[in-house]
Amino acid sequence: QLQASGGGLVQAGGSLRLSCTVSGITFDDYVIGWFRQTPEKDREAVICLSPRDETTLNGGSVKGRFTMTTDNTRNTVYQQMNSLKPEDTGTYFCTTERRDYCSGRWSSPGYYGNMNYWGKGTLVTVSS
């Protein structure tokens, strides 16, 4: 089970931190990531984290602005979003895929079809 939180309204240039609490799976057996979606666009890969070595893969549009970490309990991941832009607006979904490391195809169109579990989304709105 995945429980996402932390969305809200922020001005452009501001920051938000999303959290995703994971239960019911073995944390290190899955990569964990975030996708986002708006009514106008297909679901877009944002960032993926491999718990085994805590490396991450970013979607190109967030590189250098978004990071992802885990906590010591190994059941919560955080997505820190800095320098937010209006185009970052969307519903953000926490998701997992059973594999050791994030796929190099993570940000390919439609890759979200490979994910095993999804949490409910959390809405992020960035005003200009």
TIDO-110487 format. One record per atom (N, C-alpha, C): residue in three letters; z, y, x; atom name. Coordinates in Angstrom, 1 decimal, padded with zeros to 4 digits. Each point is the difference from the previous one (the first is absolute). Example, Ala and Ser with C-alpha at 12.3 -4.5 7.8 and 13.67 -1.06 7.14 Angstrom:
BEGIN
ala, 007.8, -005.7, 013.2, N
ala, 000.0, 001.2, -000.9, CA
ala, 000.0, 001.2, 000.9, C
ser, -000.7, 001.1, -000.4, N
ser, 000.0, 001.1, 000.9, CA
ser, 000.8, 001.1, -000.8, C
END
This chain:
BEGIN
gln, 000.0, -001.2, 000.8, N
gln, 000.0, 001.2, -000.8, CA
gln, 000.0, 001.2, 000.9, C
leu, -000.8, 001.0, -000.4, N
leu, -000.1, 001.3, 000.7, CA
leu, 000.4, 001.1, -000.8, C
gln, 000.9, 000.9, 000.5, N
gln, 000.4, 001.1, -000.8, CA
gln, -000.2, 001.3, 000.8, C
ala, -000.9, 000.8, -000.4, N
ala, -000.4, 001.2, 000.7, CA
ala, 000.7, 001.2, -000.7, C
ser, 000.3, 001.0, 000.9, N
ser, 000.6, 001.2, -000.5, CA
ser, -000.3, 001.2, 001.0, C
gly, 000.4, 001.2, -000.4, N
gly, -000.1, 001.1, 000.8, CA
gly, -001.2, 001.0, -000.3, C
gly, -000.8, -000.3, -001.0, N
gly, -001.0, 000.9, -000.3, CA
gly, 000.5, 001.3, -000.6, C
gly, -000.9, 001.0, -000.2, N
gly, 000.4, 001.3, -000.5, CA
gly, -001.0, 001.0, 000.2, C
leu, 000.4, 001.2, -000.3, N
leu, -000.9, 001.2, 000.1, CA
leu, 000.3, 000.7, 001.3, C
val, -001.0, 000.4, 000.8, N
val, 000.2, 000.7, 001.3, CA
val, -001.1, 000.9, 000.2, C
gln, 000.2, 001.1, 000.7, N
gln, -001.0, 000.9, 000.3, CA
gln, -000.8, -000.5, 001.2, C
ala, -001.3, 000.5, 000.1, N
ala, -000.8, -000.4, 001.1, CA
ala, 000.7, 000.4, 001.3, C
gly, -000.1, -000.8, 001.0, N
gly, 000.7, 000.2, 001.3, CA
gly, 001.4, -000.6, 000.0, C
gly, 000.5, -000.4, -001.1, N
gly, 001.4, -000.6, 000.0, CA
gly, 000.0, -001.4, 000.3, C
ser, 001.2, -000.6, -000.2, N
ser, 000.2, -001.4, 000.4, CA
ser, 000.7, -000.8, -001.2, C
leu, -000.2, -001.3, 000.0, N
leu, 000.7, -000.9, -000.9, CA
leu, 000.2, -001.3, 000.7, C
arg, 001.0, -000.7, -000.4, N
arg, 000.2, -001.4, 000.5, CA
arg, 000.1, -000.9, -001.2, C
leu, -000.9, -001.0, 000.1, N
leu, 000.0, -001.1, -001.0, CA
leu, 000.8, -001.2, 000.5, C
ser, 000.6, -000.7, -000.9, N
ser, 000.7, -001.2, 000.4, CA
ser, -000.5, -001.2, -000.8, C
cys, 000.1, -001.1, 000.6, N
cys, -000.4, -001.3, -000.7, CA
cys, 001.0, -001.0, 000.4, C
thr, 000.7, -000.5, -001.0, N
thr, 001.0, -001.0, 000.2, CA
thr, -000.6, -001.4, -000.4, C
val, 000.1, -000.9, 000.9, N
val, -000.6, -001.3, -000.1, CA
val, 001.0, -001.1, -000.3, C
ser, -000.2, -000.9, -000.9, N
ser, 000.9, -001.1, -000.3, CA
ser, -000.8, -001.2, -000.4, C
gly, 000.6, -001.2, 000.2, N
gly, -000.6, -001.2, -000.4, CA
gly, -001.1, -000.6, 000.9, C
ile, -000.2, 000.6, 001.1, N
ile, -000.9, -000.5, 001.0, CA
ile, 000.6, 000.1, 001.4, C
thr, -000.5, -000.8, 000.9, N
thr, 000.5, 000.1, 001.4, CA
thr, -000.7, 001.2, 000.7, C
phe, 000.7, 001.0, 000.3, N
phe, -000.5, 001.2, 000.5, CA
phe, -001.1, -000.1, 001.1, C
asp, 000.3, -000.8, 001.0, N
asp, -000.9, -000.1, 001.1, CA
asp, -001.3, -000.8, -000.2, C
asp, -000.1, -000.7, -001.2, N
asp, -001.1, -000.8, -000.3, CA
asp, -001.1, 000.8, -000.7, C
tyr, 000.2, 001.3, -000.2, N
tyr, -000.9, 000.8, -000.8, CA
tyr, -000.2, 001.3, 000.7, C
val, -001.2, 000.5, 000.0, N
val, -000.2, 001.4, 000.3, CA
val, 000.2, 000.8, -001.2, C
ile, 000.4, 001.3, 000.2, N
ile, 000.4, 000.8, -001.2, CA
ile, -000.7, 001.3, 000.2, C
gly, -000.6, 000.5, -001.1, N
gly, -000.7, 001.3, 000.1, CA
gly, 000.0, 000.8, -001.3, C
trp, -000.7, 001.0, 000.1, N
trp, -000.2, 000.9, -001.2, CA
trp, -001.5, 000.3, -000.3, C
phe, -000.3, -000.1, -001.2, N
phe, -001.3, 000.5, -000.5, CA
phe, 000.3, 001.2, -001.0, C
arg, -001.0, 000.8, -000.2, N
arg, 000.2, 001.0, -001.0, CA
arg, -001.2, 000.1, -000.9, C
gln, 000.2, 000.6, -001.1, N
gln, -001.1, 000.0, -001.0, CA
gln, 000.1, 001.3, -000.9, C
thr, -001.2, 000.5, -000.3, N
thr, -000.1, 001.1, -001.0, CA
thr, -001.0, -000.5, -001.1, C
pro, 000.0, 000.7, -001.1, N
pro, -001.0, -000.4, -001.0, CA
pro, -001.4, 000.1, 000.4, C
glu, -000.3, 000.8, 001.0, N
glu, -001.4, 000.3, 000.4, CA
glu, -000.4, -001.0, 001.1, C
lys, 000.9, -000.7, 000.7, N
lys, -000.4, -000.8, 001.1, CA
lys, 000.6, -001.4, -000.1, C
asp, -000.7, -000.9, 000.7, N
asp, 000.5, -001.3, 000.2, CA
asp, 001.2, -000.1, 000.8, C
arg, 000.8, -001.0, 000.0, N
arg, 001.2, -000.2, 000.8, CA
arg, -000.3, 000.1, 001.4, C
glu, 000.7, 000.9, 000.8, N
glu, -000.3, 000.3, 001.4, CA
glu, 001.2, -000.5, 000.8, C
ala, -000.4, -000.6, 001.1, N
ala, 001.0, -000.4, 001.0, CA
ala, 000.6, 001.2, 000.7, C
val, 001.3, 000.0, 000.1, N
val, 000.7, 001.1, 000.7, CA
val, 000.5, -000.4, 001.3, C
ile, 000.9, -001.0, 000.0, N
ile, 000.6, -000.4, 001.3, CA
ile, 000.6, -001.4, -000.2, C
cys, -000.1, -000.8, 001.1, N
cys, 000.5, -001.4, 000.0, CA
cys, 001.0, -000.1, 001.2, C
leu, 001.1, -000.8, -000.2, N
leu, 000.9, -000.3, 001.1, CA
leu, 000.2, -001.5, 000.1, C
ser, 000.0, -000.4, 001.3, N
ser, 000.2, -001.4, 000.4, CA
ser, 001.5, -000.1, 000.4, C
pro, 000.9, -000.6, -000.8, N
pro, 001.4, 000.0, 000.3, CA
pro, 000.3, -000.7, 001.3, C
arg, -000.9, -001.0, 000.4, N
arg, 000.4, -000.7, 001.2, CA
arg, 000.1, 000.8, 001.3, C
asp, -000.9, 001.1, 000.0, N
asp, 000.1, 000.9, 001.2, CA
asp, 000.0, 001.4, -000.4, C
glu, 000.1, 000.3, -001.3, N
glu, 000.0, 001.3, -000.5, CA
glu, -001.1, 000.9, 000.4, C
thr, -001.2, -000.6, 000.2, N
thr, -001.2, 000.8, 000.2, CA
thr, -000.6, 000.3, -001.4, C
thr, -000.7, 001.1, 000.0, N
thr, -000.6, 000.5, -001.2, CA
thr, -001.5, 000.2, 000.1, C
leu, -000.7, 000.0, -001.1, N
leu, -001.4, 000.4, -000.1, CA
leu, -000.1, 001.0, -001.1, C
asn, -000.7, 001.1, 000.3, N
asn, -000.1, 001.1, -001.0, CA
asn, -001.4, 000.0, -000.5, C
gly, -000.1, 000.4, -001.3, N
gly, -001.3, 000.4, -000.5, CA
gly, -000.4, 001.3, 000.7, C
gly, -001.3, 000.3, 000.2, N
gly, -000.4, 001.1, 000.8, CA
gly, 000.5, 001.3, -000.5, C
ser, 000.1, 000.2, -001.3, N
ser, 000.3, 001.3, -000.5, CA
ser, 001.5, 000.4, 000.2, C
val, 000.8, -000.9, 000.4, N
val, 001.5, 000.3, 000.2, CA
val, 000.4, -000.1, 001.5, C
lys, -000.9, -000.3, 000.8, N
lys, 000.3, -000.2, 001.4, CA
lys, 000.7, 001.2, 000.6, C
gly, 001.1, -000.2, 000.7, N
gly, 000.7, 001.1, 000.6, CA
gly, 000.9, 000.8, -000.9, C
arg, 000.0, -000.4, -001.3, N
arg, 000.9, 000.7, -001.0, CA
arg, 001.0, -000.9, -000.6, C
phe, -000.4, -001.3, -000.2, N
phe, 000.8, -001.0, -000.7, CA
phe, 000.5, -001.0, 001.0, C
thr, 001.3, -000.4, -000.1, N
thr, 000.5, -001.1, 000.8, CA
thr, 000.8, -000.9, -000.9, C
met, 000.2, -001.2, 000.6, N
met, 000.7, -001.0, -000.8, CA
met, 001.0, -000.7, 000.9, C
thr, 001.2, -000.2, -000.5, N
thr, 001.1, -000.7, 000.7, CA
thr, 000.8, -000.9, -000.9, C
thr, 000.8, -000.9, 000.6, N
thr, 000.9, -000.8, -000.7, CA
thr, 001.4, 000.4, 000.3, C
asp, 001.0, -000.5, -000.8, N
asp, 001.4, 000.2, 000.3, CA
asp, 000.6, -001.2, 000.7, C
asn, 001.2, 000.1, 000.4, N
asn, 000.7, -001.1, 000.7, CA
asn, 000.2, -001.2, -000.9, C
thr, 000.1, 000.2, -001.3, N
thr, 000.3, -001.1, -000.8, CA
thr, -001.3, -000.9, -000.3, C
arg, -001.1, 000.6, 000.4, N
arg, -001.3, -000.7, -000.1, CA
arg, -000.4, -000.3, -001.4, C
asn, 000.4, 000.8, -000.9, N
asn, -000.4, -000.2, -001.4, CA
asn, -000.5, 001.3, -000.6, C
thr, -000.1, 001.1, 000.8, N
thr, -000.6, 001.2, -000.5, CA
thr, -000.9, 000.6, 001.0, C
val, -001.1, 000.5, -000.5, N
val, -001.0, 000.7, 000.8, CA
val, -000.1, 001.5, -000.5, C
tyr, -000.3, 000.8, 000.9, N
tyr, -000.1, 001.5, -000.3, CA
tyr, -001.4, 000.5, 000.5, C
gln, -000.5, 000.8, -000.9, N
gln, -001.3, 000.7, 000.4, CA
gln, 000.3, 001.5, 000.1, C
gln, 000.0, 000.5, 001.1, N
gln, 000.2, 001.4, 000.2, CA
gln, -001.3, 000.8, 000.0, C
met, -000.1, 000.9, -000.9, N
met, -001.3, 000.7, -000.2, CA
met, 000.3, 001.5, 000.3, C
asn, -000.7, 000.4, 001.1, N
asn, 000.1, 001.4, 000.4, CA
asn, -001.3, 000.7, -000.1, C
ser, 000.0, 001.4, 000.0, N
ser, -001.1, 000.8, -000.1, CA
ser, -000.9, -000.4, -001.2, C
leu, 000.7, -000.1, -001.1, N
leu, -000.7, -000.5, -001.2, CA
leu, -001.1, 000.9, -000.5, C
lys, -001.0, -000.5, -000.5, N
lys, -001.2, 000.7, -000.5, CA
lys, -000.2, -000.3, -001.5, C
pro, -000.6, 000.9, -000.8, N
pro, -000.2, -000.3, -001.4, CA
pro, -000.8, -001.3, -000.2, C
glu, -000.8, -000.4, 000.9, N
glu, -000.8, -001.2, -000.1, CA
glu, 000.9, -001.3, 000.2, C
asp, 001.2, 000.2, 000.4, N
asp, 000.9, -001.1, 000.1, CA
asp, 000.7, -000.3, -001.3, C
thr, -000.3, 000.8, -001.0, N
thr, 000.5, -000.3, -001.3, CA
thr, -000.4, -001.3, -000.6, C
gly, 000.9, -000.7, -000.6, N
gly, -000.4, -001.3, -000.6, CA
gly, 001.2, -000.8, -000.2, C
thr, -000.2, -001.2, -000.6, N
thr, 001.1, -001.0, -000.2, CA
thr, 000.0, -000.9, 001.1, C
tyr, 001.1, -000.2, 000.7, N
tyr, 000.1, -000.8, 001.2, CA
tyr, 000.7, -001.3, -000.4, C
phe, -000.7, -001.1, 000.5, N
phe, 000.5, -001.3, -000.3, CA
phe, 000.4, -000.7, 001.3, C
cys, 001.1, -000.6, 000.0, N
cys, 000.5, -000.9, 001.0, CA
cys, -000.5, -001.4, -000.2, C
thr, -000.5, -000.6, 001.0, N
thr, -000.6, -001.3, -000.1, CA
thr, 000.2, -000.9, 001.2, C
thr, -000.1, -001.3, -000.1, N
thr, 000.1, -000.9, 001.1, CA
thr, -001.1, -001.0, 000.0, C
glu, -000.3, -000.5, 001.2, N
glu, -001.0, -001.1, 000.2, CA
glu, 000.7, -001.0, 001.0, C
arg, -000.2, -001.3, -000.3, N
arg, 000.6, -001.0, 000.8, CA
arg, -000.9, -000.2, 001.2, C
arg, 000.4, 000.6, 001.1, N
arg, -000.7, -000.2, 001.3, CA
arg, 000.9, 000.6, 001.1, C
asp, -000.2, -000.3, 001.2, N
asp, 000.9, 000.4, 001.1, CA
asp, -000.2, 001.5, 000.4, C
tyr, -001.2, 000.4, 000.0, N
tyr, -000.3, 001.4, 000.4, CA
tyr, -001.1, 000.6, -001.0, C
cys, 000.1, 001.3, -000.1, N
cys, -001.0, 000.7, -000.8, CA
cys, -001.4, -000.3, 000.4, C
ser, -000.8, -000.2, -001.0, N
ser, -001.4, -000.3, 000.3, CA
ser, -000.8, 001.2, 000.5, C
gly, -000.9, -000.2, 000.9, N
gly, -000.9, 001.0, 000.4, CA
gly, -000.9, 000.6, -001.1, C
arg, -000.1, -000.8, -001.1, N
arg, -000.8, 000.4, -001.1, CA
arg, 000.9, 000.7, -001.1, C
trp, 001.2, 000.3, 000.4, N
trp, 001.0, 000.6, -000.9, CA
trp, -000.6, 001.1, -000.9, C
ser, -000.7, 000.9, 000.7, N
ser, -000.5, 001.2, -000.7, CA
ser, -001.4, -000.2, -000.6, C
ser, -000.5, -001.2, 000.0, N
ser, -001.4, -000.2, -000.5, CA
ser, 000.1, 000.1, -001.6, C
pro, -001.1, 000.5, -000.6, N
pro, 000.0, 000.1, -001.4, CA
pro, 000.3, -001.3, -000.7, C
gly, 000.9, 000.0, -001.0, N
gly, 000.3, -001.2, -000.7, CA
gly, 001.0, -000.9, 000.6, C
tyr, 000.5, 000.3, 001.2, N
tyr, 000.9, -000.9, 000.7, CA
tyr, 001.2, -000.3, -000.8, C
tyr, 000.4, 000.9, -000.9, N
tyr, 001.2, -000.2, -000.8, CA
tyr, 000.0, -001.2, -000.8, C
gly, -001.2, -000.6, -000.2, N
gly, -000.1, -001.3, -000.7, CA
gly, 000.6, -001.1, 000.7, C
asn, 000.3, 000.1, 001.3, N
asn, 000.7, -001.0, 000.8, CA
asn, 001.5, 000.0, -000.1, C
met, 000.5, 001.0, -000.5, N
met, 001.5, 000.2, 000.0, CA
met, 000.6, -001.0, -001.0, C
asn, 001.3, -000.4, 000.4, N
asn, 000.6, -001.1, -000.8, CA
asn, 000.9, 000.6, -001.1, C
tyr, 000.8, 001.0, 000.3, N
tyr, 001.0, 000.6, -000.9, CA
tyr, -000.1, 001.5, 000.0, C
trp, 000.2, 000.6, -001.2, N
trp, -000.1, 001.4, -000.2, CA
trp, 001.3, 000.5, -000.6, C
gly, 000.5, 001.2, 000.4, N
gly, 001.0, 000.6, -000.8, CA
gly, -000.6, 001.0, -001.0, C
lys, 000.9, 000.6, -000.8, N
lys, -000.5, 001.0, -000.9, CA
lys, -000.2, 001.3, 000.9, C
gly, -000.9, 000.8, -000.4, N
gly, -000.4, 001.2, 000.8, CA
gly, 001.0, 001.1, -000.1, C
thr, 000.0, 000.9, 001.0, N
thr, 000.8, 001.2, -000.1, CA
thr, -001.0, 001.2, 000.2, C
leu, 000.1, 001.0, -000.8, N
leu, -000.9, 001.1, -000.1, CA
leu, 000.3, 001.0, 001.1, C
val, -001.0, 000.4, 000.7, N
val, 000.2, 001.1, 001.0, CA
val, -001.0, 001.1, -000.4, C
thr, 000.5, 001.2, -000.2, N
thr, -000.9, 001.1, -000.4, CA
thr, 000.2, 001.1, 001.0, C
val, -001.1, 000.4, 000.6, N
val, 000.0, 001.1, 001.1, CA
val, -000.7, 001.2, -000.6, C
ser, 000.7, 001.1, -000.1, N
ser, -000.6, 001.2, -000.6, CA
ser, -000.6, 000.9, 001.1, C
ser, -001.0, 000.7, -000.3, N
ser, -000.7, 000.8, 001.0, CA
ser, 000.7, 001.4, 000.0, C
END
